Amino acid sequence: MDHQPRLCAVQCLHPGGLHRLAYWEWGAPDHDDVVVCVHGLTRQGRDFDVLAQALQAKRRVVCPDLPGRGESDWLSNSALYQVPQYLADLVTLLARLKARRVAWVGTSLGGLIGMALAGMPHSPIDRLVLNDIGPSLDPQGLMRIASYVGRQMRFDTQEEAADSLREISVGFGPHTAQQWMALTRPMLRPDGDGWRLHYDPALAQPFTAATAQAVAAGEVALWQAYDQIAAPTLVVRGADSDILHPQTARSMTQRGPRARLVELPGVGHAPTLVQPDQVDLVCDFLLS
């Protein structure tokens, strides 16, 4: 079993040029059953290490760093840090993977991209896990995220960074010190004699600039996509989530793919899929 993933990359197109999309790959590189795991707004692909290690004996697991994050290139035009560009990049990645079957695990933003892709005609996605995300987003949670995304943060030590990230990530639920440090290290880059966060602060601009009309139009488009999804779908909701409202989650069980809903007590936005019960839940769904 691999205890470390392979770092790979693919060239993707954006208006005005090319950029490198990095991705972390676990399991046999020629396995044609692939699980694609896509992270949230300010996170990166190493968030899925624990889940990937649990799946790698039976699947190839591919965890991209969305552009502007992790090992991927930053985009010169910050207006491109939005779902259409991410969709285009991940379709390019899927073409590279030559998968026979594709399952998708999307946390938060990664789930929005997954919904959009799974709702398209001829979508390759045949199983979908939406981790604490739905077509409608609770404004309270969006305001909370807007309060910290893109803030230039610098830390003297990794421990200081871990403490600071824990403060803005209360919704991730309880973790041991060891689990939290494993989630923190890939979030950091050396900066002189200290550390900074891995992502381009400019990715906050489209997020914070979104108008009420744009959010409403996006919601309509996402519900339309959701209603077209044919793949079996699992919705994982942190019981204390301030992003996925209970009513939205219930609606997701009644329309479109009629998702199975599992709520996790003591967790908000978003479950990290690190705890054994969360890992088992997702693995059972993907492998059944």
DRENNU-383114 format. One record per residue (C-alpha): z, x, y. Coordinates in steps of 0.25 Angstrom, whole numbers, plus 5000, padded with zeros to 4 digits. Layout:
// residues N
ZXY
...
END
This chain:
// residues 288
500050005000
499750055014
500950065023
500050095035
498750025039
497450085041
496950085056
495550045058
494649995069
493449925072
492549925085
492549785092
491649735104
492149685117
491349645130
491049785135
491249875123
491949905110
493449925106
494149965094
494949865086
495949935077
496549875065
497549905054
497149885040
498049875027
497649865013
496349895006
495249925016
494249855007
495049735004
494149615009
495349515010
495849545024
497049495032
496849515047
498149525055
498049505070
499249535079
499749465092
499449495107
500249625109
500349665095
499549755085
499049755071
500249835065
501049705067
500549665053
500949795045
501949725037
501049605034
499949695031
500749775021
501149655014
499649605013
498949745010
498949744995
498149614995
497349615008
496749705018
497549685031
496949715045
497749715057
496949735070
497549785083
496849685093
496149755105
497149815115
498249835104
498649935094
497550035090
496449945096
495649975109
496149915122
495049825129
494649865143
494449715147
495849645145
495149515146
494649535131
496049535125
495849395120
495549315108
494049325109
494049475109
495049485098
494249385089
492949475091
493749595087
494349535075
492949485070
492449625071
493649675063
493449565053
491949615051
492449755049
493449715038
492349645029
493449555024
493149445013
494349365017
495149375030
496549325033
497049325047
498549345051
498649325066
499949335075
499849275088
498649325095
498149365081
498249225077
497449165089
496349265085
496449225070
496349075074
495149095082
494449175071
494849085060
494348955067
492949015069
491848975059
491649065048
492949135051
493349235040
494849205041
495249135028
496749135030
497549135044
498949165048
499349125062
500649195066
501349115077
500049075084
499248945085
498148895094
499148845105
500048955111
501448915117
501448955132
502948995131
502549105121
501349145129
502149165141
503149255133
502049345128
501449355142
502749405147
502649535140
501149555135
500549675142
501849725148
501749875149
502849925140
503350065138
504450115129
505150245127
505350225112
504850135101
506250075099
506150025114
504849975111
505249895099
506449835107
505549795118
504449735109
505549655101
506049595114
504649535117
504449505102
505649415099
504749315092
504349415081
505649375075
506749465068
506349605064
507049725059
507049855067
506149915058
505149795057
505149795073
504849935074
503749925064
503149815073
503449895086
502850035083
501349995082
501549925096
501850055103
500950165108
501450305113
501550315128
502050445133
503450465128
503550315125
502850195120
501950085125
501449955118
500149965111
499349865118
498449855130
499349785141
498049715146
497949625134
498949545142
497949505153
497149395146
498449345139
499249325153
497949285160
497649165151
497649035159
498148905154
496748855153
496348975144
497548955136
497248805134
495748835130
496148945121
497148845114
496048745112
495048845106
496148895097
496448755091
494948735089
494948865081
496248835074
495648695070
494448775064
495248865055
494948845040
495848965035
497248935029
498148965040
499649005041
500348985054
501649075055
502549025067
503749095072
504748975073
505149015087
503749045092
503449025106
501949045104
501648945092
502248815096
502748735084
501848615087
500548715087
501048765074
501148625068
499748585074
499148715066
499648655053
498948515056
497548565061
496548665058
496948745046
498248665045
499048795045
500248825036
501448845046
502648935043
503648955054
504549075054
506049055059
506649155069
505249205073
504449175086
503149225090
502649295082
503149325067
502849475064
502449445050
503349565046
504549495040
504349475024
504349315025
503249325036
502449425028
502549345015
502149215022
500849275028
500549355015
500749225006
499849155015
498749255016
498749295001
498949154995
END
